């Protein structure tokens, strides 16, 4: 039995939340724990390629599920707006870090936390809006859930 489109979209939302949580652990929790324990430095833990891969995975999963849900199901802009804010903040943080332009460790944590919470909230809201619509949807609905 294969997954239908509805289940795939729900899996993408869960995948987006999971990717954001992995990113949150990588970007915030792990460096703080490592620095506190004095076992590693941030430079050993921090890898630009991991950041870029996590950014692209989050963007791919978000675009793949949020745009179709907006266009075909709930028509609510809030999940897309939160997602866009999160991706833009992560991208700005990455650019600032790459160029060392105004790089500040406190801003790094603030930007990363706000960005990842926005992305997670966008997926959670999308799931909620989809389920809300599913409960209200009558047999006259012509779209795919």
Buried (B, 14 or more C-beta within 10 A) or exposed (E): EEEEEEEBBBEBBBBBBBBBBBBBEBBBEBBEEBBEEEEBEEEEBBEEEBBEEBBEBBBBBBBBBBEBBBEBBBEBEBBBBBBBBBBEBBBEBBEBBEEEEEEEEEEBBEBBBBBBBBBBBBBBBBBBBBEBBEEEEEEEEEEEB
